Amino acid sequence: MKNLFIQLNEEKKGEIIIFVEAVLWSLFPVVAILSFKTISPLLSLAWSTLFMTLFFGVILFFKKGWQDLRNREVLKDILLATLILGIIYYLFYFIGLRYTTAGNASLIAQTEIFFSFLFFNIWHKKYISLEHIAGAILMLFGAGIVLYPNVNNFQIGDLMILTASFIAPLGNFFQRRARRKVKSEAILFVRSLISMPVIFILAYFAKVNFASINFDKTFLLLIINGIFLIGLSKLLWVEGIYRINVMKANALNSIAPLSTLLFAWMLIGDIPTKFQLLSFVPMFFGVILLSMNKKRIVFKL
């Protein structure tokens, strides 16, 4: 009975952690777009990654976790995860946000669950239930609703967010394999430490005007993005799925797009469109159906 109480208590903690993570992550597209008013997407990503590196460096210092960085067996997986998630994924996401709305980005990003389902279930040739098939169809239908208004006036930003969501499962495959040997903060520290100079160099070759940055207006936004939205939300996700299964976490996390639509309306004046609100319905139920099999593995950034 005592063990059952402890288990239920931990499950409740996990639900609360995932809820907080979902709210934090739902702010990410909005804060990123706000920073674009005075800074380019590449520099916004570079400076956010710098603050993310400092954040995880401080965590490693206080938790005395530097020994994880000496584990050479996990280096290949961390480097591959860094390339896919730390560089390519965020490049597509940040630049994509320049050419679409925060609401669209958050909704289209939900297709990551669908692509994870394809990657880990079909790739491993596991049994696919009718619930999974129905959930996959609903996810695609929801994404189609978001993209439909732009059929005749195509937005490259939507495609870039969709591409980021498509490659995320592969990066998570390597990241999860690395997590079996070292702690998450060590992985995220190395990921951000390597990604940061690469993104700054890309910004330089893209001839971004470094001198045009107005830190008086963007400094706080970059700190919020780097520490709380890109950094802390990742730690919360890892802690949450240690306490509850990933499928349930994904279902709880499906509130993020609705929160993004609300924050975008309040902070940048983006009124939710009927297509965005309508797409949330099939996506929400699609996540629930895809999360029904306890043996299925689905990953998040």
C-alpha positions in Angstrom: 0.0 0.0 0.0 2.8 2.4 0.9 4.6 1.6 -2.4 1.3 2.2 -4.3 1.0 5.6 -2.6 4.5 6.6 -3.5 3.9 5.5 -7.1 0.7 7.5 -7.4 2.5 10.5 -5.8 5.3 10.3 -8.4 2.8 10.0 -11.2 1.0 13.1 -10.0 4.4 14.9 -9.9 5.0 13.8 -13.5 1.7 15.1 -14.7 2.4 18.5 -13.1 5.9 18.6 -14.5 4.7 17.8 -18.1 1.9 20.4 -17.8 4.5 23.1 -16.8 6.8 22.0 -19.6 3.9 22.3 -22.1 3.1 25.8 -21.0 6.8 26.9 -21.2 7.3 25.3 -24.6 4.1 26.9 -26.0 5.7 30.3 -25.3 8.7 29.5 -27.5 7.3 30.4 -30.9 5.9 33.7 -29.6 9.1 34.8 -27.8 11.2 33.8 -30.8 9.0 35.9 -33.2 9.1 38.8 -30.8 12.9 38.7 -30.9 12.9 38.8 -34.7 11.7 42.4 -34.6 15.2 43.6 -33.7 17.4 40.6 -34.6 17.7 38.1 -37.4 16.5 34.4 -36.7 20.1 33.1 -37.0 21.4 35.5 -34.4 18.4 34.9 -32.2 19.1 31.2 -32.3 22.9 31.7 -31.7 22.5 33.9 -28.7 19.7 31.8 -27.3 22.0 28.7 -27.6 24.7 30.6 -25.8 22.5 31.3 -22.8 21.4 27.6 -23.0 25.0 26.6 -22.8 25.6 28.7 -19.7 22.5 27.4 -18.1 23.5 23.7 -18.4 27.1 24.6 -17.5 25.9 26.0 -14.2 23.7 22.9 -13.6 26.7 20.6 -14.3 28.9 22.7 -12.0 26.5 22.5 -9.0 25.6 18.8 -9.6 29.2 18.0 -10.2 28.3 16.1 -13.3 31.5 16.9 -15.3 32.6 13.2 -15.2 29.8 12.4 -17.7 31.7 14.5 -20.3 34.6 12.1 -20.1 32.5 9.2 -21.4 33.9 8.6 -25.0 31.5 5.7 -25.7 28.6 8.1 -25.9 30.4 10.9 -27.9 29.2 9.6 -31.4 25.5 9.6 -30.3 25.8 13.1 -28.8 27.5 14.5 -31.9 24.8 13.0 -34.2 22.0 14.3 -31.9 23.8 17.7 -31.9 23.9 17.8 -35.7 20.3 16.8 -36.1 18.6 18.5 -33.1 20.9 21.2 -32.0 21.7 22.6 -35.5 19.5 21.4 -38.3 16.3 21.2 -36.4 16.5 24.6 -34.8 17.8 26.3 -38.0 14.6 25.1 -39.8 12.4 26.0 -36.8 13.8 29.5 -36.2 14.0 30.5 -39.8 10.6 28.9 -40.4 9.1 31.1 -37.7 10.2 34.1 -39.7 7.7 33.2 -42.5 4.7 31.8 -40.6 2.7 32.5 -37.5 3.3 31.2 -34.0 0.0 29.3 -34.0 0.7 27.6 -37.3 4.2 26.6 -36.1 3.0 25.1 -32.9 0.2 23.1 -34.6 2.4 21.8 -37.4 5.1 20.9 -34.9 2.6 18.4 -33.4 3.2 16.2 -36.5 6.5 15.3 -34.8 4.4 12.7 -32.8 3.1 11.3 -36.1 6.6 11.1 -37.6 7.9 9.5 -34.4 5.2 6.9 -34.7 6.2 6.2 -38.3 9.9 6.1 -37.5 9.8 3.9 -34.4 6.8 1.7 -35.1 6.9 1.1 -38.9 10.8 1.1 -39.0 10.9 -1.6 -36.3 7.9 -3.3 -38.1 5.8 -3.5 -35.0 2.1 -4.3 -35.0 0.0 -1.3 -35.9 -3.4 -1.2 -34.3 -6.5 0.4 -35.7 -6.3 3.1 -33.0 -2.8 4.0 -34.3 -3.9 4.1 -37.9 -6.9 6.3 -37.0 -4.6 8.6 -34.9 -2.1 8.9 -37.7 -4.9 9.9 -40.1 -6.2 12.5 -37.7 -2.8 14.0 -37.2 -2.3 14.3 -41.0 -5.9 15.7 -41.3 -5.1 18.3 -38.7 -1.9 19.4 -40.4 -3.8 19.6 -43.7 -6.3 22.0 -42.2 -3.5 24.3 -41.0 -1.8 24.2 -44.4 -5.0 24.4 -46.5 -5.4 28.3 -46.4 -1.9 28.6 -47.9 -2.4 26.2 -50.9 -2.6 29.1 -53.3 -0.3 31.4 -51.4 2.3 28.9 -50.1 4.3 29.8 -47.0 7.8 28.5 -46.9 7.8 28.8 -43.1 5.1 26.1 -42.8 7.2 23.7 -44.8 10.3 24.4 -42.8 8.5 23.7 -39.5 7.2 20.5 -41.1 10.7 19.5 -42.1 12.0 20.2 -38.6 9.3 17.9 -37.2 10.2 15.2 -39.7 13.9 15.0 -38.8 13.3 15.2 -35.0 12.7 11.5 -34.4 16.0 10.5 -35.9 17.8 13.0 -33.6 15.9 11.7 -30.6 16.9 8.1 -31.5 20.6 9.1 -30.9 19.8 11.3 -28.0 17.9 8.6 -26.2 20.7 6.1 -26.8 23.1 8.6 -25.3 20.8 9.1 -22.3 21.3 5.5 -21.3 24.9 6.2 -20.4 25.0 9.9 -19.3 22.7 12.4 -17.7 20.4 14.6 -19.8 22.1 17.9 -18.6 25.5 16.6 -19.9 24.0 15.8 -23.3 22.2 19.1 -23.6 25.4 21.0 -22.5 27.5 19.4 -25.1 24.8 19.8 -27.7 24.5 23.5 -27.1 28.3 24.0 -26.7 28.9 22.6 -30.1 25.9 24.1 -31.8 26.5 27.7 -30.6 29.8 28.5 -32.5 28.5 26.6 -35.6 25.3 28.8 -35.7 27.4 32.0 -35.1 29.7 31.0 -38.0 26.6 30.3 -40.3 25.3 33.8 -39.4 28.6 35.3 -40.3 28.7 33.6 -43.7 25.1 34.6 -44.3 26.3 38.2 -43.9 24.0 38.9 -40.9 24.7 42.4 -39.5 26.0 41.7 -36.0 26.2 45.4 -35.2 22.5 45.9 -35.8 21.5 44.1 -32.6 19.6 46.2 -30.1 20.3 44.3 -26.8 18.2 46.8 -24.9 15.1 45.3 -26.6 16.1 41.7 -27.1 18.4 40.8 -24.3 15.6 39.7 -21.9 13.9 37.8 -24.8 17.1 35.9 -25.6 17.6 34.9 -22.0 14.0 33.7 -21.7 14.4 31.7 -24.9 17.8 30.2 -24.0 17.3 29.4 -20.3 13.6 28.8 -19.8 12.1 27.8 -23.1 14.9 25.9 -24.9 16.8 24.9 -21.7 14.5 24.3 -18.8 11.6 22.9 -20.8 13.9 20.1 -22.0 14.9 19.2 -18.5 11.3 19.2 -17.4 10.4 16.9 -20.2 13.0 14.4 -19.2 12.0 14.5 -15.6 8.4 14.1 -16.5 8.8 11.0 -18.6 10.8 9.4 -15.8 7.6 9.6 -13.7 4.9 8.9 -16.3 5.0 7.0 -19.6 5.9 8.9 -22.7 2.5 8.2 -24.3 0.6 9.9 -21.5 3.1 12.7 -21.5 2.5 13.3 -25.2 -1.3 13.4 -24.6 -0.8 15.9 -21.8 1.6 18.0 -23.9 -1.0 18.4 -26.6 -2.3 21.4 -24.8 0.8 23.3 -26.1 -0.7 24.4 -29.4 -3.8 25.8 -27.8 -1.6 27.7 -25.3 0.5 29.0 -28.1 -2.6 30.4 -29.9 -3.6 32.1 -26.6 -0.2 33.6 -26.0 0.2 34.7 -29.6 -3.2 36.5 -29.3 -2.3 38.2 -26.0 1.4 39.1 -26.8 1.7 39.7 -30.5 -2.0 40.2 -31.5 -2.3 37.1 -33.7 -6.0 36.3 -33.6 -6.5 32.5 -34.0 -8.0 31.6 -37.4 -10.9 29.2 -37.8 -8.5 26.8 -39.5 -6.1 26.8 -36.6 -8.9 26.2 -34.0 -10.4 23.5 -36.2 -7.1 21.7 -36.7 -6.6 21.5 -33.0 -9.5 19.1 -32.6 -8.3 16.2 -34.9 -4.7 16.7 -33.7 -5.8 16.4 -30.0 -7.6 13.2 -30.6 -4.9 11.9 -32.9 -2.3 12.3 -30.1 -4.6 10.4 -27.7 -5.1 7.5 -30.2 -1.3 7.3 -31.0 -0.6 7.3 -27.2 -2.9 4.3 -26.4 -0.3 1.5 -26.8 1.9 1.4 -23.7 4.6 -0.5 -25.6 4.9 2.1 -28.3 7.9 4.5 -28.1 7.5 8.1 -29.0 10.1 10.8 -28.4 10.2 14.6 -28.1 12.9 17.4 -28.4 
